[in-house]
Amino acid sequence: METLSEAQVASFRENGYIRLEGMFSPGEVREMGDELDYVMEAFANWDSAWKGPWRKEYMDEEEDAAATLVAIHELQHYSAAWSRAITKRELGASVGDLLGSDAVELHHVTLHAKPPDKGAPFPMHQDLPFFPHEDGRYADCLVHLDDADETSGCIKFLKGSHRLGKLEHITGAGTAPHLPTDRYRLQDAVSVPARAGDVVLFYLWTIHGSAVNHSGNWRRLVRLGFRDPRNRQEGGQGMGRPGFIVKGVRPKVDGVDVDVYGNWAQNRA
Ligand SMILES: O=C(O)CCC(=O)C(=O)O
């Protein structure tokens, strides 16, 4: 099943990101949003704003004190609407087109919800340090539950930055992984506003970040991580865990396949 045009695939490979409009219908968005609101109240962590000295350059003192982010992982463990969303046929097919892969595996699901007026920013970074993989066949997909724009802290990318490959990040106990703020500036990034139901996809190596939510509305995004199952994980979030296959069938690859019980071979090594 080929879903995207050649021009869309070429644009993704050139820029390192792409917005696909209306992946989810208004009815689907309503159901996903309602169940997400319940999960956020009942289970999520409301103290998830990214920490670190970089915050001084992104916020004044008042904003810094108020900055809030609501996060939780693996929504399919909490909500049937999200189980359906992550296996949407057109989405898996689109990721396959973008990565040039006949098989696509879900790697993780992560909510980043910025509350009205105080939603926390993200420093410029690649997602690489959070779940490093051997090669570039990995796409993150931001599912938009709300309209997101400049005021509400939409996602921003450094165009073509995936071509820089794997970059060394500033890490440590007191900070979220990020890139040096003088060399990789949010002001130089391209904003990608989106409507509820749109998805924005980008490579694991594309540099991105976002600003404070200054609007009076929520900006809820759910990130779905997808990879070619041949792309071996090297550490981090979801290491040693097989994911749903959302396009094609799992290829048999030494050390990266699952056993008859559904356990990943990497766990047996
Ligand atoms: O939610 C955002 O604005 C940024 C998300 C992000 O940096 C990420 O998903 O890695």
The ligand as an ORCA input file, in Angstrom:
! r2SCAN-3c Opt
* xyz 0 1
  O       6.163     18.498     22.447
  C       7.021     19.286     22.039
  O       6.796     20.469     21.854
  C       8.414     18.812     21.770
  C       8.464     17.358     21.724
  C       9.824     16.820     21.651
  O      10.797     17.484     21.761
  C       9.961     15.430     21.393
  O       8.931     14.752     21.200
  O      11.088     14.952     21.360
*
